[in-house]
């Protein structure tokens, strides 16, 4: 397939891996923000291709994983309301909430449907005017404009039974929260490719400036990721952190202005509740007052019981990059894709699911003892 | 979830486009990429084209990667 196959070429991969190995002298830790990158890195064996001096950590870029248990409980409660059809992206349905899951709600008779796109949710609303169709609006900047566009389409077509539970989250503010906490020492960030298609590269500029951390936007094929690591290694070796785009066929520095215009028309910035991180100011998107009739959070009233986290689950630590899935006692023993305890094992972008699927073992991790010396 | 794949635009009808990838056709929204035209590749994410693939940049990156590979052989 064009723009995919050519970025998987073995000879080019070998050349790039050689150059990274030749350049890398400092022991460094990089975080791939995006769960799609985590999966690609493990799937293509990128960790075996880069020298031991380069440690890779997974970050919070998995929308299903970072959805707070309290928000999931709310979605489950909404699903149980009479005459409500809850529509959701597929991964959400199996995530255990505090007391139930969307899958269980469906088994108990709730109308829960998996959709590929918000467009499908709007179509369901059009075809079922007697029901209230609620879409669980999870995702980052990649997805938020699509939700905005669908909401505007519903308004144009006067569809009055379509609602969105807005759980959209923003990338740069949570990066800032992680860097401010200082919990995980980072030298560089593999910035998310498709989030950046929308926001561009400018919103990352505070990271090298204020935190001295290198930022390179990456695509998702093996050569894209290796090129990104190559740029990060070079910046860090030279002690010249900056923002670069290693995915220029997809990402422009200014991003997609039309997508951002629609996003800003429908949403305003507010706080968001992140699993494992908590409330981060300015990291979420709320539906603006003029579109509040689409806001499921305002149109429906539910009061789920106080949330509780699954015992022993370290999803929160994994999301912050403070632990790898291998450090969780439940991993592969109690928690498997068939019997997931936390969302990181359910989602196709979750770090635990990636480690499980591609059989990641200890020796794929960077040299931990050295890292402690460097990062204190 | 931030998955997006490059698909080729085969026809445009208002804010909708017919796209093709590996012989499979799909109707997508180009509401977010009004500049998309027939022959372009767009990044498809949850039913929406979120960006137009820059062909010249794609070639430039491949050229750079080939240069790196050739140089690596020398070492």
Interface residues (C-beta under 8 A of the other chain):
Chain A: X1 X2 X3 X4 X6 X7 X9 X11 X12 X14 X15 X16 X18 X19 X22 X34 X35 X36 X61 X62 X63 X64 X89 X91 X116 X117 X118 X119 X120 X138 X139 X140 X142 X143 X145 X146 X149 X153 X192 X193 X194 X195 X197 X198 X220 X223 X227 X230 X248 X249 X250 X251 X252 X256 X258 X259 X262 X347 X348 X349
Chain B: X1 X2 X3 X4 X5 X6 X8 X21 X22 X29 X31 X32 X33 X34 X41 X43 X45 X46 X47 X48 X50 X51 X53 X54 X55 X57 X58 X60 X61 X62 X64 X65 X66 X68 X69 X70 X71 X72 X73 X75
